[in-house]
Amino acid sequence: MPMFDYRCRACGQTFEHLTRPDHDAACPACQSRDLEKLLSNFKVGPPVPTPAQKEAEKIRRAGWVPIGRPQRNRR
């Protein structure tokens, strides 16, 4: 379900609302339904490294040199 930003035309309050099909947005301050939908901003952060990537970075910083890929036990 999408979240939208709204501004109340009656009192000027700006708020976010999780939109549901069976529920209309209303101003939390004055309960007015005379709302203006705003253009929402979103933030995308840097990718979070996986534990394997963190370990590889530690090894690289320590100066170790990887020698090939580990072999599986084949039975």
C-alpha positions in Angstrom: 0.0 0.0 0.0 1.5 3.4 -1.0 2.3 6.1 1.5 1.5 9.7 0.3 2.2 13.1 1.7 -0.7 15.5 2.0 -1.3 19.1 2.9 -4.6 20.1 4.5 -6.1 23.1 2.7 -8.2 24.0 5.8 -5.4 24.3 8.4 -2.1 23.9 6.4 -1.0 20.8 8.3 1.4 18.5 6.3 1.3 14.8 7.0 1.9 11.3 5.6 -0.9 8.8 5.1 -0.8 5.1 4.3 -3.4 4.8 1.6 -5.9 1.9 1.8 -8.6 1.2 -0.7 -11.4 1.4 1.9 -10.1 4.5 3.8 -9.8 8.1 2.7 -7.2 10.3 4.1 -8.2 13.0 6.7 -6.1 15.7 8.4 -4.9 14.5 11.8 -5.2 18.0 13.2 -8.7 19.1 12.0 -10.2 16.0 10.4 -10.8 17.9 7.1 -10.8 15.8 3.9 -10.0 18.9 1.7 -6.4 17.7 1.0 -3.7 18.4 -1.5 -1.6 15.4 -2.5 2.1 16.5 -2.5 5.1 15.1 -4.4 6.8 12.8 -2.0 10.6 12.7 -1.6 12.3 9.4 -1.1 15.8 8.5 0.0 18.0 5.8 -1.4 21.0 5.0 0.8 24.2 3.3 -0.1 24.0 -0.5 -0.5 24.6 -2.4 2.8 27.5 -4.9 2.5 26.8 -8.5 3.1 28.8 -10.4 5.9 30.9 -12.1 3.2 31.8 -8.7 1.7 32.7 -7.3 5.2 34.9 -10.3 5.8 36.6 -9.9 2.4 37.2 -6.2 3.1 38.9 -7.1 6.5 41.1 -9.7 4.7 42.0 -7.1 2.0 42.9 -4.5 4.7 45.0 -7.0 6.6 47.1 -7.4 3.4 46.3 -11.1 2.9 46.2 -12.3 -0.7 43.5 -14.8 -1.6 44.8 -17.9 -3.3 42.1 -19.4 -5.5 38.7 -20.7 -4.4 38.1 -23.2 -1.7 37.5 -26.7 -2.8 34.5 -28.8 -1.8 34.7 -32.2 -0.3 33.4 -34.5 -3.0 32.1 -37.8 -1.6 
